[in-house]
Amino acid sequence: MDMKSIGPMAFIIGVVLAILGGLLPLFGMQMDKLVVELLLFLGLIVGLLNVTVDEEEKLLLSGLALVFMGQGLLSLFNLVPVGGNVLISIVKYIIAFASPAVAIVALKVLLEIMRD
């Protein structure tokens, strides 16, 4: 496996893991702390290896939107009587996966700005 395929693979695994983790409440289970840590780690990998310079601005804007949208959806899904807890879990795990990627890219951009 070459370095170019690690970032996209981490992205796919992270999204699938976040969705599967969100579906676990349907079966009376919760995601293990280790899996949440894995989501965070995969998010870091995506931020480091999967985002090109051309994509940085888009990722930062979409990451910001994701956090704000996620908070609104969490409030809204609390009102959903059937399946709301599953939707809440999926959103939380997607945010847990995406946030480290956004943080890494934000730090990279900040360092680039400070160098100039």
N, C-alpha and C positions, 0 to 999 in steps of 0.2 A: 504494500500500500504506500503510495507516494504522499508527500506533504500536501499536495493540492487537493487530494480527496478527503483528508482528515476533517477539514472545516465543514464541507457540505454533509459529510457523514454524521458529524457531531450535531449539526442542525436537525437532520432528519430524526436521529435517535432522540434528541431532546424534545422535539414536538410530539413524537409518538409516545414517549414516556410521560410527558405532561398530560396528554389526553387520556392515556390508560390510567394514570394515577388519579385523574379526576373521576373516572368511571368506577373506581374501587368502592366508593360508598354504596353503590348499588348492591354490592355483595357483602356489606357490613364490615368492610375493611378500610383501613387508612394507609396512606403511603408511609413507608418506613423512613426514618430520619436519614438513613444512608442513601436512599433514592433521591431525597430532596437535595442532599449534598452533591449527588451525581448530576442533578439538573443544574446546580450552580456551577459545577466544574465544566460541564458541557457548554454552558453559556459563556464562560471565560474562553474556552477553546474557540467558539464561534467568533467572539469579539476579536480574538488575536489572529485567527487564521482564515476567516471566511468573509471578511469585510474589506473591500478594496477602497482605495482613496476616493474613487468616484462614488462609492456607495455610502460614505461616512455621513454626509449631510442627510441623506434619506433615512438612514438607520436612526440617527439622533432624533429626527422629527417624528418618525414612526414610533420610536421607543417612548418618547414623551407622550404621544397620543395614546399609546398602549397603557401607560400608567394611569393617565386621567380617565380613559375609557374603562379601564379595569375597575377603578374605584367606583365609578358610576354603576357599572354592571353588577358589582358585588352588592351594592345597596338594592338595586332592582331585583336581583335574583333572590334576595331574602324574602321577597313578596311572593315568589312562585311556590305554590303549595306542593306540587309534585315535581320532583327532579331539580328543584332549586339548589339543593345541597350539592348535587353533582355538577351543575353549571358553575357554582361558586368554586368548587375544588379545581375544575379545569382552568378557570381564569387565574386562580392563585398559582397553580403550577406553571402556567404559561408565563406569568409575570416573574416567577422565581427563575425560570429558564432565560427569559429575555433580558432581565435587569443587569446581570453581570456583563452580557455582551455590550449593552448600551454604555455601561460604566467604563469598560475598557476602551471603547471607541471614543467616548467623551474625553478620557484622559489622554489618549493618543492625539486627538485634535488640539487639546489644550497645550500639550507639549510642543506641537508643531507651531502653534500661535506664539508661544513664548520664545521659540528659537528665532523667529523672524525679527 
